[in-house]
């Protein structure tokens, strides 16, 4: 009886390994899609942001649901708040912008890429950019100026907001998965 259990377990493991080998990439691409790839490519190039990073942010923020709205009142694919969107629209010189425009995938990706690029110019490091995207640039600036959080004023030893710390880690994992699945180099 014990030998039969071991054979069954080995058989199941062999089937799982075979499925992963044969269909793993296809399954992974279903879980990590490249929806809106034309808009992502267009605006990530325009604003010099890695398109896989944009996908990773969208995956973490809305799981590619253009009509997503969070409890924190963030809208669309890249979960942009109305206050941030109003500021970004002003900086981008977008006329007649309304919060409902954040539900438009192209507008949301355009604004989200611009904002990531803006954060990148200030913070340089991807960890800091993602922390600012999630926790606010003011908080990141404050953390960098506090010796409890930053020894050099340029990097963080740790991120004091648990949610932001988890967000940065999640987006970086997503980024590595997107890069692995879709990078043609």
Buried (B, 14 or more C-beta within 10 A) or exposed (E): EEEEEEEEEEEEEEEEEEEEEEEEEEEBBEEBBBBBEEBBBBBBEEBEBBBBBBBBBBBBBBEBEBEBBEEEEBBBBBBBBBEBBBEBBEEBEBEEBEBEBBBBBBBBBBBBBBBBBBBBEEBEEBBBBBBBBBBBBEBBBEBBEEEEBBEEEEEBEEBBBEEBBEBBBBBBEBBEBBBEBBEEE
